[in-house]
Amino acid sequence: MNDRLTSEDAERERHRPAVQPSLFETGADGRLRGNVGVMPDLTSRSSLDVARYWYRRYLEQSGYPANTVNSYSYDLSLFEMLIGPKPIGQILRRDIALFLDECKTRSTRKRRLTSVSGLFKYLIEKIHVLEDDPTEEFYPEHIPLKTPRPLFADEQERMLAAAERDGKRAHAAVWLMLRLGLARAEVLQLRHDHIDLSTPEQPVVYVYYENARHRGRERRLAGTPEFAEIYRELRGADDTSGVLIDMLPQSLNKLVERVANDAKIGRPISPQSLRDTFAVDRAREGASEEDLLRLLGLADDARNRMSVRRYLALGQPPLLAGEANASA
């Protein structure tokens, strides 16, 4: 019986299509470069190293953000170090369990599971070199949303004043997150040709996405004369790179922390804190759930709606003692 099953598996393996690299691909300089012999065919007998290579190429060609591609690749390299040189067709449920059991936090476990399950979905659904998914019995743990802690009005003014003292880039970055609700990644991808100063009293900031998967997040946001002045000063000191805030994501985190310390804010402040503040202020002004989804460029899904409802709750007028007792 075992011999018959082994023979059937071997026969099926011989007829399974193998994935081969294209003869040529376009390099970063736009020139065609040869790709023959770079990597072997991808089959169920391939090593995880070969599978990782092809999966990374798939992610890149599908337009996934570079940080997502790097994160998945990093997790899969850790997975390979843990289980050793095992063919992808021999990776078992216990290998996945061992990889996840090493995680010290729920967020790390969720990220690792996303990375390995994404690889096996690719191998099964896209490339068809495997039939069984060793990750299918594992479920990501629910990670509760962090409670927004918006800045008070006086803290916002101190934050902007400290940002202005810190420099033109800091002033522009903090203003864009605090007054327009831009996410950190959106601030860092802004270019000068995304700013429309045709009407100085009513500047417009365009948020674009090159990735077609995120085109629904694009939006056109109204600035103020204050931002027009901030932007003119930044543009005058620009190094002609074309990018408004030319720095790494972690550098922007550090910038916000530095400004918050100078502003004497007595709690940790991040770019997300500034975005949360913007959202709560708009809720206080009467923005609806749909308004906030559009203003923040959020996809219309259950988790984002839960976030928006928190902003709406925090934007409600404060309860009086009698009202609190009545609701109880």
C-alpha positions as CSV (number, residue, x, y, z in Angstrom):
1,M,0.0,0.0,0.0
2,N,2.8,2.4,0.9
3,D,4.7,1.5,-2.2
4,R,1.7,2.2,-4.4
5,L,1.1,5.6,-2.8
6,T,4.8,6.5,-3.2
7,S,4.6,5.5,-6.9
8,E,1.5,7.7,-7.4
9,D,3.1,10.6,-5.7
10,A,6.2,10.2,-7.9
11,E,4.0,10.1,-11.0
12,R,2.1,13.2,-10.0
13,E,5.4,15.0,-9.2
14,R,6.7,14.2,-12.7
15,H,3.6,15.8,-14.3
16,R,3.5,18.9,-12.0
17,P,4.5,22.0,-13.9
18,A,7.8,23.5,-12.8
19,V,8.3,27.3,-12.5
20,Q,11.2,28.6,-14.4
21,P,12.8,32.1,-14.3
22,S,12.2,34.3,-17.3
23,L,15.0,34.5,-19.8
24,F,15.4,38.2,-19.3
25,E,14.2,40.8,-16.8
26,T,14.5,44.5,-16.5
27,G,17.2,45.8,-14.2
28,A,17.0,49.0,-12.1
29,D,18.7,50.9,-14.9
30,G,16.0,49.9,-17.4
31,R,18.3,47.6,-19.3
32,L,17.5,43.9,-20.0
33,R,19.8,41.6,-18.1
34,G,20.1,37.8,-18.5
35,N,18.5,35.6,-15.8
36,V,19.5,32.1,-17.1
37,G,20.8,29.8,-14.4
38,V,20.2,32.2,-11.5
39,M,17.9,29.9,-9.6
40,P,16.7,26.4,-10.2
41,D,13.1,25.3,-11.0
42,L,10.6,25.6,-8.2
43,T,9.0,22.2,-7.3
44,S,7.9,20.5,-4.1
45,R,11.5,19.2,-3.7
46,S,12.9,22.8,-3.7
47,S,14.5,24.2,-0.6
48,L,12.9,27.0,1.4
49,D,15.7,29.2,0.2
50,V,14.6,28.8,-3.5
51,A,10.9,29.2,-2.5
52,R,11.7,32.4,-0.7
53,Y,13.5,33.8,-3.8
54,W,10.5,33.2,-6.0
55,Y,8.0,34.4,-3.4
56,R,9.9,37.6,-3.0
57,R,9.9,38.2,-6.7
58,Y,6.1,37.6,-6.8
59,L,5.6,40.1,-4.0
60,E,7.7,42.7,-5.7
61,Q,6.1,42.2,-9.1
62,S,2.6,42.4,-7.5
63,G,3.4,45.9,-6.1
64,Y,3.7,45.1,-2.4
65,P,5.4,47.9,-0.4
66,A,9.1,47.4,0.1
67,N,8.8,47.2,3.9
68,T,6.2,44.4,3.6
69,V,8.4,42.5,1.2
70,N,11.4,42.9,3.5
71,S,9.4,41.9,6.6
72,Y,8.1,38.7,5.0
73,S,11.5,37.8,3.7
74,Y,13.1,38.3,7.1
75,D,10.5,36.1,8.8
76,L,11.0,33.4,6.2
77,S,14.8,33.5,6.6
78,L,14.3,33.0,10.4
79,F,12.0,30.1,9.6
80,E,14.6,28.5,7.4
81,M,17.3,28.9,10.1
82,L,15.0,27.1,12.5
83,I,13.9,24.1,10.5
84,G,17.1,23.6,8.5
85,P,17.5,22.5,4.8
86,K,14.1,20.8,4.5
87,P,12.3,20.6,1.1
88,I,9.1,22.7,1.1
89,G,7.0,19.6,0.4
90,Q,8.2,18.1,3.7
91,I,7.5,21.1,6.0
92,L,5.0,19.9,8.6
93,R,2.5,21.5,11.0
94,R,4.9,20.9,13.9
95,D,7.5,23.0,12.0
96,I,5.0,25.9,11.9
97,A,4.1,25.4,15.6
98,L,7.8,25.5,16.6
99,F,8.3,28.7,14.7
100,L,5.3,30.4,16.3
101,D,6.0,29.1,19.8
102,E,9.3,31.0,19.7
103,C,7.4,34.3,19.6
104,K,7.4,36.4,22.8
105,T,4.5,38.7,21.8
106,R,1.2,38.3,20.1
107,S,2.1,40.8,17.4
108,T,5.2,38.9,16.5
109,R,3.3,35.7,16.3
110,K,0.7,37.2,14.1
111,R,3.3,38.7,11.8
112,R,5.2,35.4,11.5
113,L,2.0,33.5,10.7
114,T,1.1,36.0,8.0
115,S,4.5,35.5,6.5
116,V,4.6,31.7,6.3
117,S,0.9,31.4,5.4
118,G,1.4,33.9,2.6
119,L,4.2,31.7,1.2
120,F,2.2,28.5,1.3
121,K,-0.8,30.2,-0.3
122,Y,1.5,31.3,-3.1
123,L,2.9,27.8,-3.5
124,I,-0.5,26.2,-3.5
125,E,-2.8,28.7,-5.3
126,K,-0.5,30.7,-7.6
127,I,2.3,28.2,-8.5
128,H,0.5,24.9,-7.8
129,V,3.6,23.0,-6.6
130,L,2.0,22.0,-3.3
131,E,-1.4,20.7,-2.3
132,D,-1.4,20.8,1.5
133,D,-1.0,23.9,3.7
134,P,0.7,23.2,7.0
135,T,-0.4,26.6,8.3
136,E,-4.2,26.2,7.7
137,E,-4.9,25.1,11.3
138,F,-3.2,28.1,12.9
139,Y,-5.2,31.3,13.5
140,P,-3.8,34.8,14.2
141,E,-4.5,36.0,17.7
142,H,-6.6,39.1,18.0
143,I,-4.5,42.1,18.8
144,P,-6.6,44.8,20.5
145,L,-6.6,48.3,19.1
146,K,-4.6,50.8,21.1
147,T,-6.7,53.4,22.8
148,P,-6.1,56.8,21.1
149,R,-4.7,59.5,23.5
150,P,-5.2,62.8,21.6
151,L,-3.2,65.9,22.5
152,F,-5.2,68.6,24.2
153,A,-5.5,72.0,22.6
154,D,-2.6,73.6,24.6
155,E,-0.4,70.6,23.9
156,Q,-1.0,70.9,20.2
157,E,0.1,74.5,20.2
158,R,3.2,73.6,22.2
159,M,3.9,70.8,19.8
160,L,3.7,73.1,16.8
161,A,5.8,75.7,18.4
162,A,8.5,73.2,19.4
163,A,8.4,71.8,15.8
164,E,9.0,75.3,14.4
165,R,12.0,75.7,16.7
166,D,13.4,72.3,15.6
167,G,13.5,73.3,12.0
168,K,11.6,73.6,8.7
169,R,11.2,69.9,8.1
170,A,10.0,69.2,11.6
171,H,7.5,72.0,11.4
172,A,6.1,70.8,8.1
173,A,6.0,67.1,9.2
174,V,4.3,67.7,12.5
175,W,1.8,70.1,10.9
176,L,0.8,67.6,8.2
177,M,0.2,64.8,10.7
178,L,-1.5,67.0,13.3
179,R,-3.6,69.3,11.1
180,L,-4.3,67.0,8.1
181,G,-4.1,63.6,9.6
182,L,-1.5,62.1,7.3
183,A,0.1,58.8,8.2
184,R,3.8,58.5,8.6
185,A,4.3,56.8,5.3
186,E,2.2,59.4,3.6
187,V,4.3,62.3,4.9
188,L,7.5,60.6,3.8
189,Q,6.2,60.0,0.2
190,L,5.0,63.6,-0.3
191,R,6.7,65.5,-3.1
192,H,6.7,69.1,-4.0
193,D,4.5,68.5,-7.0
194,H,1.9,67.1,-4.7
195,I,1.3,70.6,-3.2
196,D,-0.9,73.0,-5.1
197,L,-0.3,76.7,-4.1
198,S,-2.3,78.1,-7.0
199,T,-4.5,79.8,-4.4
200,P,-2.2,80.7,-1.5
201,E,-5.0,81.2,0.9
202,Q,-6.3,77.7,0.1
203,P,-3.4,75.3,-0.5
204,V,-4.2,71.8,-1.5
205,V,-2.2,68.6,-0.5
206,Y,-2.6,65.6,-2.8
207,V,-2.0,62.2,-1.3
208,Y,-1.1,59.7,-4.0
209,Y,-0.3,56.0,-4.1
210,E,1.8,54.3,-6.8
211,N,0.5,50.9,-5.7
212,A,-2.8,50.2,-7.5
213,R,-3.9,48.2,-4.5
214,H,-4.1,51.4,-2.4
215,R,-5.6,53.8,-4.9
216,G,-8.7,54.0,-2.8
217,R,-6.7,55.8,-0.1
218,E,-5.8,58.7,-2.4
219,R,-7.3,62.0,-1.4
220,R,-7.2,65.8,-1.8
221,L,-6.9,67.7,1.4
222,A,-7.5,71.4,2.1
223,G,-4.6,73.2,3.8
224,T,-4.6,76.7,5.4
225,P,-2.6,79.9,4.9
226,E,-0.5,78.8,7.9
227,F,0.6,75.7,5.9
228,A,1.2,77.7,2.8
229,E,3.8,79.8,4.8
230,I,5.3,76.7,6.4
231,Y,5.6,75.1,2.9
232,R,7.2,78.2,1.3
233,E,9.9,78.2,4.0
234,L,10.6,74.5,3.5
235,R,10.7,74.8,-0.3
236,G,13.2,77.7,0.0
237,A,15.5,75.5,2.0
238,D,15.0,72.3,-0.2
239,D,17.9,70.5,-1.7
240,T,15.9,69.9,-4.9
241,S,15.5,66.2,-4.1
242,G,11.8,66.6,-4.9
243,V,10.7,65.0,-1.6
244,L,9.3,67.2,1.2
245,I,10.5,65.2,4.2
246,D,13.5,63.2,3.0
247,M,14.2,60.8,5.9
248,L,13.7,57.2,7.1
249,P,10.6,56.2,9.0
250,Q,12.4,55.6,12.2
251,S,14.0,59.0,11.9
252,L,10.6,60.6,11.7
253,N,9.6,58.7,14.9
254,K,12.7,60.2,16.6
255,L,11.9,63.6,15.3
256,V,8.4,63.5,16.8
257,E,9.8,62.2,20.1
258,R,12.3,65.0,20.2
259,V,9.7,67.7,19.4
260,A,7.4,66.2,22.1
261,N,10.1,66.3,24.7
262,D,10.9,69.9,23.8
263,A,7.2,70.7,24.0
264,K,7.1,69.2,27.6
265,I,4.4,66.7,26.7
266,G,4.4,64.3,29.6
267,R,3.7,61.1,27.8
268,P,5.1,59.2,24.7
269,I,4.1,60.8,21.4
270,S,4.4,59.1,18.0
271,P,3.2,60.0,14.5
272,Q,0.1,58.0,15.2
273,S,-0.6,60.1,18.2
274,L,-0.7,63.2,15.9
275,R,-3.0,61.4,13.5
276,D,-5.3,60.3,16.3
277,T,-5.5,63.9,17.5
278,F,-6.6,65.1,14.1
279,A,-9.3,62.4,13.9
280,V,-10.7,63.2,17.4
281,D,-10.7,66.9,16.6
282,R,-12.7,66.3,13.4
283,A,-15.1,64.0,15.3
284,R,-15.6,66.8,17.8
285,E,-16.4,69.2,14.9
286,G,-19.2,66.8,13.7
287,A,-17.4,64.5,11.2
288,S,-19.3,61.3,10.5
289,E,-17.9,57.7,10.4
290,E,-17.8,57.9,6.6
291,D,-16.2,61.4,6.8
292,L,-13.4,60.1,9.0
293,L,-12.7,57.0,6.8
294,R,-12.3,59.4,3.8
295,L,-10.2,62.0,5.6
296,L,-7.8,59.4,7.0
297,G,-7.7,57.3,3.8
298,L,-8.9,54.2,5.5
299,A,-10.3,51.1,3.8
300,D,-13.9,50.4,4.6
301,D,-13.5,47.3,6.8
302,A,-14.5,46.2,10.3
303,R,-11.3,47.0,12.0
304,N,-11.0,50.5,10.6
305,R,-14.6,51.2,11.4
306,M,-13.9,50.2,15.0
307,S,-11.0,52.6,15.1
308,V,-13.2,55.4,13.7
309,R,-15.9,54.7,16.2
310,R,-13.4,55.2,19.0
311,Y,-12.5,58.6,17.5
312,L,-16.3,59.5,17.4
313,A,-16.7,58.4,21.0
314,L,-13.8,60.6,22.2
315,G,-15.1,63.5,20.2
316,Q,-18.5,63.6,22.0
317,P,-19.2,66.4,24.4
318,P,-18.2,65.6,28.0
319,L,-20.9,64.1,30.1
320,L,-22.3,66.0,33.0
321,A,-22.7,64.2,36.4
322,G,-26.5,64.0,36.0
323,E,-26.2,62.6,32.5
324,A,-23.8,59.9,33.6
325,N,-26.1,58.8,36.4
326,A,-29.1,58.8,34.1
327,S,-27.3,56.6,31.5
328,A,-26.2,54.2,34.3
